[in-house]
């Protein structure tokens, strides 16, 4: 199967617009495509946004959805990686929707090797491919003047599928736009809704101007992000990779007081670690305690011990083996 193309009136014109992961994730486009359920680990709290099945329905309390570590990590990916993720998720559910997977893959790869600036006809396409074409239109991989147009135009994003490059001209933000001061102030020289939303995940927005956002990194804002599964290293990575060229010349790029404090705020939430276990106590002698403790340690199932009080805790999985050993010891004694 192939498609025929002609030359577009304005060669190289890109109708697809920039790919903003923010628009797809938070705008609810995926639900309109009838795509398969996407990973719920991207969302916590109240589930997914309307028309987006990523996290299921909202909770009974109606809490707004909150992004998790996996979702934040997704937004840190470059455009091709985000794009391929959605395409692969779509393909996984294609056959369940009665679509020909081989036909779709063939069309997709032909599209990725098409020429920017050419228009292509939909003549001869099956209903399955026409449906797929409309979904690609939603993604921004193709442009059609109207939904029922008989011609379509591949965008730079479609061609980038094969090349592995972003396919879009570098934006000013790509060169770094964030300045972080030692007083925990963030100055972000951007008007990108995506970048502003990401900054707001771990800071408090103070002021917003046409091309500048001022935010404050606080203990509460960082710990709120960490409570949603975002790690301190992810926050630091975000700030470092988007550092303004002036900051990028410094070594280290970010003030150590900022990076250290963000990690310390994370550690405040990790002071206690909970583990399930089975308690053994009431040993008649210190020797009995040490024999059973050593056996549990040899099995690698010992969680906690207190020799002075003759008590120990083993994992639930190791409990049956330890229990059998203890019964044999008592019978042999």
Backbone torsions as a table, in degrees:
resi	resn	phi	psi	omega
1	UNK	NA	131.4	178.2
2	UNK	-137.0	168.7	175.7
3	UNK	-132.4	146.4	-175.5
4	UNK	-96.6	143.9	-177.8
5	UNK	-130.0	156.9	173.5
6	UNK	-125.7	177.1	-177.3
7	UNK	-85.2	131.5	177.5
8	UNK	-72.2	151.7	-177.1
9	UNK	-57.0	-41.6	179.1
10	UNK	-115.2	96.9	-174.1
11	UNK	-55.5	136.9	174.4
12	UNK	81.2	-0.1	-179.9
13	UNK	-67.7	135.7	-176.6
14	UNK	-110.9	108.0	-177.6
15	UNK	-86.4	-8.5	-170.7
16	UNK	-74.2	-25.5	-176.7
17	UNK	75.3	167.3	-178.5
18	UNK	-70.6	145.2	175.7
19	UNK	-82.8	117.6	176.7
20	UNK	-115.3	110.4	178.0
21	UNK	-54.7	-31.5	179.6
22	UNK	-60.9	-42.5	-177.4
23	UNK	-65.0	-38.2	-178.9
24	UNK	-74.0	-44.5	-174.8
25	UNK	-70.6	-48.2	-172.4
26	UNK	-95.6	-11.7	-178.2
27	UNK	-87.5	-12.7	176.4
28	UNK	82.7	15.9	-178.4
29	UNK	-64.1	-35.0	-173.6
30	UNK	-61.2	-38.5	-179.6
31	UNK	-64.2	-34.8	179.1
32	UNK	-68.3	-23.0	-179.9
33	UNK	-80.2	-9.5	-176.8
34	UNK	69.0	27.1	-178.4
35	UNK	-70.6	164.0	178.4
36	UNK	-68.9	159.3	179.3
37	UNK	-55.9	130.3	178.9
38	UNK	-91.6	164.2	-170.6
39	UNK	-55.0	120.7	178.5
40	UNK	-67.7	-17.0	-179.1
41	UNK	-68.1	-10.4	176.3
42	UNK	-73.9	-18.5	-174.2
43	UNK	-127.8	145.4	175.0
44	UNK	-127.2	-174.5	175.6
45	UNK	66.5	-117.8	-170.4
46	UNK	-89.1	16.1	177.1
47	UNK	93.7	-150.2	-171.5
48	UNK	-102.0	164.6	175.6
49	UNK	-66.5	164.8	176.9
50	UNK	-56.0	144.7	179.1
51	UNK	64.6	13.5	-179.9
52	UNK	-131.5	113.3	-172.9
53	UNK	-85.7	19.0	-174.0
54	UNK	-60.7	-39.9	-175.1
55	UNK	-122.5	13.8	179.6
56	UNK	77.6	-168.9	-177.3
57	UNK	-71.1	164.4	177.0
58	UNK	-66.8	157.0	179.1
59	UNK	-71.2	168.7	-177.6
60	UNK	-60.8	-32.5	179.5
61	UNK	-75.2	-9.8	179.0
62	UNK	74.3	22.9	-178.8
63	UNK	-64.4	147.5	177.3
64	UNK	-69.6	148.4	178.8
65	UNK	-67.4	151.3	178.0
66	UNK	-130.0	138.6	-177.0
67	UNK	-73.1	147.1	-179.7
68	UNK	-105.5	-176.3	-179.7
69	UNK	-60.5	-42.2	-179.2
70	UNK	-64.6	-40.3	178.3
71	UNK	-66.4	-40.8	178.3
72	UNK	-65.1	-40.6	178.7
73	UNK	-63.1	-36.5	177.3
74	UNK	-61.8	-42.9	-178.6
75	UNK	-69.3	-19.2	176.9
76	UNK	-81.3	-13.3	179.8
77	UNK	-69.4	158.6	175.6
78	UNK	-77.5	171.0	-174.1
79	UNK	-57.7	-48.0	-179.4
80	UNK	-60.2	-39.6	-179.6
81	UNK	-65.4	-41.7	176.6
82	UNK	-62.6	-44.1	-177.4
83	UNK	-62.7	-46.9	179.7
84	UNK	-63.7	-33.7	178.7
85	UNK	-60.9	-47.2	-179.3
86	UNK	-66.8	-39.6	179.2
87	UNK	-61.9	-44.7	-179.9
88	UNK	-64.4	-39.5	176.9
89	UNK	-63.3	-38.5	179.2
90	UNK	-64.9	-44.4	-177.4
91	UNK	-64.9	-31.5	-179.8
92	UNK	-62.5	-30.1	-179.0
93	UNK	-104.5	7.0	-175.4
94	UNK	-64.6	-47.9	-177.1
95	UNK	-65.0	-34.4	179.0
96	UNK	-64.0	-23.7	178.5
97	UNK	-95.5	14.1	177.0
98	UNK	76.0	23.6	-179.4
99	UNK	-100.7	149.5	179.9
100	UNK	-83.0	109.1	-175.1
101	UNK	-64.3	-40.4	-179.9
102	UNK	-63.4	-42.7	179.8
103	UNK	-63.9	-41.2	180.0
104	UNK	-65.8	-45.3	179.8
105	UNK	-62.6	-41.2	179.2
106	UNK	-61.0	-44.9	179.6
107	UNK	-65.3	-40.0	-177.5
108	UNK	-62.8	-43.3	-179.4
109	UNK	-73.2	-34.5	173.4
110	UNK	-61.9	-39.8	-180.0
111	UNK	-63.9	-39.8	-177.6
112	UNK	-68.9	-20.0	177.7
113	UNK	-105.1	14.5	178.3
114	UNK	-77.9	-179.8	-174.9
115	UNK	-110.1	128.1	176.1
116	UNK	-67.8	130.1	-178.4
117	UNK	104.6	-2.7	176.9
118	UNK	-108.2	146.7	172.4
119	UNK	-104.5	148.4	-175.2
120	UNK	-126.7	148.4	-177.0
121	UNK	-89.9	150.1	176.5
122	UNK	-95.6	4.8	-180.0
123	UNK	-59.3	135.3	177.6
124	UNK	85.7	-3.2	179.3
125	UNK	-78.4	142.9	176.6
126	UNK	-75.0	167.6	178.0
127	UNK	-61.3	-35.5	179.3
128	UNK	-62.2	-43.7	-179.8
129	UNK	-69.7	-35.8	178.5
130	UNK	-64.6	-38.0	175.7
131	UNK	-64.8	-44.2	179.0
132	UNK	-61.5	-38.0	179.8
133	UNK	-62.6	-39.1	178.2
134	UNK	-66.4	-34.5	177.1
135	UNK	-68.5	-38.9	176.3
136	UNK	-64.3	-33.1	176.9
137	UNK	-63.8	-40.2	177.1
138	UNK	-63.9	-38.6	-179.7
139	UNK	-70.7	-23.4	-176.1
140	UNK	94.0	14.9	178.9
141	UNK	-84.1	-24.4	175.6
142	UNK	-134.5	159.1	176.8
143	UNK	-121.0	134.3	170.0
144	UNK	-129.5	136.2	-179.1
145	UNK	-60.8	-39.3	174.8
146	UNK	-137.4	160.8	-177.7
147	UNK	-60.5	-32.3	-177.1
148	UNK	-97.9	12.4	178.5
149	UNK	-63.1	147.3	-178.2
150	UNK	-93.6	2.9	177.4
151	UNK	-127.9	148.6	176.1
152	UNK	-138.3	160.6	-176.2
153	UNK	-127.3	120.6	174.7
154	UNK	-65.0	139.3	176.8
155	UNK	-94.7	174.6	178.4
156	UNK	-60.2	-32.3	179.9
157	UNK	-63.8	-40.6	179.3
158	UNK	-62.9	-42.8	180.0
159	UNK	-68.7	-29.8	-179.1
160	UNK	-70.6	-16.7	179.7
161	UNK	-58.1	-38.8	-178.6
162	UNK	-85.6	-33.8	-174.6
163	UNK	-80.0	-24.3	-179.1
164	UNK	78.7	9.1	176.9
165	UNK	-102.6	169.4	-175.8
166	UNK	-66.6	-28.4	177.4
167	UNK	74.3	0.9	179.6
168	UNK	-122.5	147.2	179.7
169	UNK	-59.4	146.6	179.8
170	UNK	-60.1	134.0	177.2
171	UNK	-94.5	160.1	178.6
172	UNK	-55.3	-36.0	-178.9
173	UNK	-62.2	-26.7	-176.2
174	UNK	-65.5	-20.0	-178.6
175	UNK	-92.8	3.6	179.6
176	UNK	100.7	132.9	-174.5
177	UNK	-143.9	3.1	-174.2
178	UNK	-107.2	131.3	172.1
179	UNK	-117.1	126.8	179.8
180	UNK	-114.9	125.1	-179.8
181	UNK	-101.8	162.2	-178.1
182	UNK	-68.9	-12.5	176.2
183	UNK	-89.9	14.9	176.2
184	UNK	72.0	17.3	174.6
185	UNK	-87.4	140.3	174.9
186	UNK	-115.5	128.6	174.0
187	UNK	-114.6	112.3	-177.7
188	UNK	-111.3	113.2	-179.6
189	UNK	-88.5	80.8	-176.9
190	UNK	-156.0	154.5	170.7
191	UNK	-118.4	12.7	179.1
192	UNK	-73.7	122.6	178.7
193	UNK	-62.4	-34.9	179.3
194	UNK	-63.0	-51.1	-177.5
195	UNK	-64.4	-38.0	178.5
196	UNK	-65.5	-41.2	179.1
197	UNK	-64.4	-37.7	178.7
198	UNK	-66.2	-42.6	178.5
199	UNK	-62.6	-37.7	-178.7
200	UNK	-68.7	-14.8	179.7
201	UNK	-68.0	-28.5	-176.1
202	UNK	-128.7	13.9	179.3
203	UNK	-146.8	171.1	177.2
204	UNK	-105.2	120.8	179.8
205	UNK	-73.4	127.5	-178.8
206	UNK	-101.0	-51.5	-177.6
207	UNK	-136.9	149.6	175.5
208	UNK	-136.9	125.1	177.8
209	UNK	-118.7	172.8	-176.7
210	UNK	-50.9	-41.5	-178.1
211	UNK	-128.5	22.3	-177.5
212	UNK	-148.9	136.7	174.5
213	UNK	-125.4	132.9	177.2
214	UNK	-111.9	127.5	-178.3
215	UNK	-134.2	163.2	-179.6
216	UNK	-125.4	125.4	175.0
217	UNK	-84.2	120.8	-178.8
218	UNK	-125.8	166.5	177.9
219	UNK	-60.1	-44.9	-178.6
220	UNK	-65.3	-41.7	-177.6
221	UNK	-67.6	-39.9	179.1
222	UNK	-68.3	-43.4	-178.8
223	UNK	-70.1	-28.5	174.0
224	UNK	-65.6	-40.2	176.7
225	UNK	-66.1	-42.2	-179.9
226	UNK	-65.5	-34.6	177.8
227	UNK	-62.8	-26.6	177.6
228	UNK	-88.0	2.9	176.4
229	UNK	100.5	-4.0	177.0
230	UNK	-76.2	133.1	-175.6
231	UNK	-93.8	161.7	177.2
232	UNK	-62.4	-39.0	179.5
233	UNK	-63.3	-35.7	177.8
234	UNK	-66.8	-40.7	177.9
235	UNK	-63.1	-46.5	-179.9
236	UNK	-64.4	-40.6	178.0
237	UNK	-61.5	-42.0	179.0
238	UNK	-59.5	-48.7	-178.2
239	UNK	-67.1	-38.1	-177.4
240	UNK	-70.2	-43.1	-176.7
241	UNK	-74.3	-15.0	179.1
242	UNK	-112.3	18.3	-178.1
243	UNK	-65.4	141.2	176.7
244	UNK	-60.3	146.9	-179.8
245	UNK	-51.0	-33.6	178.6
246	UNK	-64.9	-42.1	178.5
247	UNK	-72.2	-34.7	-177.0
248	UNK	-62.7	-22.7	179.1
249	UNK	-76.8	-15.6	-178.0
250	UNK	-80.1	161.7	174.8
251	UNK	-138.4	112.4	-0.3
252	UNK	-74.1	165.2	-176.9
253	UNK	-65.6	-46.3	180.0
254	UNK	-100.2	146.3	177.0
255	UNK	-58.5	129.8	-179.7
256	UNK	-57.3	-31.2	179.4
257	UNK	-62.7	-33.3	-180.0
258	UNK	-73.3	-50.9	-177.5
259	UNK	-63.9	-40.9	179.7
260	UNK	-64.4	-42.0	-177.8
261	UNK	-67.8	-38.4	177.8
262	UNK	-61.7	-41.6	178.1
263	UNK	-67.4	-37.6	178.4
264	UNK	-65.4	-39.4	176.9
265	UNK	-63.4	-34.3	176.0
266	UNK	-67.6	-42.1	-178.9
267	UNK	-64.7	-27.2	178.3
268	UNK	-59.8	-28.8	-179.4
269	UNK	-89.0	-7.9	-176.3
270	UNK	-114.0	25.1	-178.2
271	UNK	-73.0	-25.5	178.2
272	UNK	-119.0	141.0	176.4
273	UNK	-127.0	126.9	-176.2
274	UNK	-99.8	135.9	177.6
275	UNK	-136.3	136.3	175.3
276	UNK	-73.4	150.0	-179.8
277	UNK	-168.3	172.0	178.3
278	UNK	-117.6	128.5	-175.6
279	UNK	-88.4	133.8	171.8
280	UNK	-117.8	125.7	177.4
281	UNK	-149.4	-168.3	179.6
282	UNK	59.5	40.1	173.7
283	UNK	-72.4	141.6	-178.1
284	UNK	-77.4	-24.0	-179.6
285	UNK	-146.8	162.0	177.7
286	UNK	-66.7	-33.1	179.7
287	UNK	-63.5	-44.6	178.6
288	UNK	-59.1	-43.1	179.5
289	UNK	-61.0	-46.7	-176.0
290	UNK	-67.1	-36.2	178.5
291	UNK	-62.8	-48.2	-178.7
292	UNK	-69.3	-38.4	178.4
293	UNK	-62.3	-45.1	-179.6
294	UNK	-63.3	-36.9	178.1
295	UNK	-65.6	-44.1	178.9
296	UNK	-63.9	-38.5	178.7
297	UNK	-65.8	-40.1	179.2
298	UNK	-63.9	-33.4	178.0
299	UNK	-78.7	-13.3	-178.6
300	UNK	77.1	26.1	-177.1
301	UNK	-115.4	5.7	-179.6
302	UNK	-78.2	122.9	-179.4
303	UNK	-98.3	-40.8	-175.3
304	UNK	-154.9	148.4	176.0
305	UNK	-143.8	148.1	174.3
306	UNK	-139.4	90.1	-175.3
307	UNK	-59.3	-36.6	-176.8
308	UNK	-65.6	-30.8	179.4
309	UNK	-102.7	0.9	179.0
310	UNK	53.8	54.9	174.4
311	UNK	-137.1	151.4	-178.9
312	UNK	-150.1	156.4	179.5
313	UNK	-127.1	132.3	177.7
314	UNK	-118.9	163.4	179.6
315	UNK	-69.2	151.9	177.3
316	UNK	-57.7	-35.9	179.8
317	UNK	-68.9	-31.3	-179.9
318	UNK	-88.2	-8.6	-177.5
319	UNK	-57.9	-46.3	-178.8
320	UNK	-58.3	-43.5	-179.6
321	UNK	-65.7	-43.0	179.7
322	UNK	-65.1	-39.9	179.5
323	UNK	-63.6	-44.2	178.6
324	UNK	-62.9	-42.4	179.0
325	UNK	-61.8	-41.3	-178.3
326	UNK	-66.5	-37.3	177.7
327	UNK	-65.5	-41.1	178.2
328	UNK	-63.6	-39.3	179.7
329	UNK	-63.2	-41.4	-178.8
330	UNK	-68.3	-38.2	179.5
331	UNK	-68.5	-39.4	-179.7
332	UNK	-69.5	-27.8	178.5
333	UNK	-74.3	NA	NA
